């Protein structure tokens, strides 16, 4: 079986989507690797015309062009340009955009490269999730400087669930547990306190949660859930939060999403204010 023809890619982004589709289509005709040549970041019809004409001249026959052009005007110009030429041109994105616009009544943005931005955001969230897992419960304190947000609080104040939720939004979050008589890592005092959020809760509610958490072990570790012990934990934690000068957020009787929104509101306001001041 002969090798498939060279497929020419034209895109106003980088052409990855078109290249994948071209390779998938060509695989139906040969086991050979498909030869693909690209014109990425196409800006105007003159640039596109030069690309097509040069390959028509060197090929001496019909060529196959796959294109992904988000700009509707440029897409139409390309469609008109190849009309009547020995070019098999396949518009990979235009019909899909038009179908969605027709079905939803929405107007497409017509901007190239948006899927790459989406991909970048996706991988940022993956990195943030990995960071949250590796910096849960006080792990790797030497890397606290790399965190966007640091959550501190006594046991059962929702540090881990909040860390994971915020990480799913793309923030690198570390959490540091506070316990009576336990020294916190020095690195906590070296980071910008606007990144630190102290979590606190109602003592009675926290005691109840801890008792439920202990289950059958309550006889062995009952002091962990005792209301007086809980109050002492909270008091000592509050003293540390004052030393750090961080914002304190109550987590009791609130959904994780609600607490996260309060944290992000403070966080974004703090850094927006600094940026405006610097400008």
Secondary structure, DSSP 8 states (H G I E B T S, - for coil): ------EEEEESS--HHHHHHHHHHHTTT-SS---EEEE-S--SHHHHHHHHHHHHHHH-S-EEEEEE---HHHHHHHHHHHTTSSEEEEESSHHHHHHHHHHH-------TTHHHHHHHHHHHHHHHHHHHHHTGGGTTGGGGGG-SEEEEEETTSSHHHHHHHHHHTT--EEEEEE-TT----GGGGTS-GGGEEEEE--HHHHHHHHHHHHGGGHHHHGGGT-HHHHHHHHHHHHHHHHHHT-EEEE-TT--HHHHHHHHHHHHHHHHHHHHHHH-
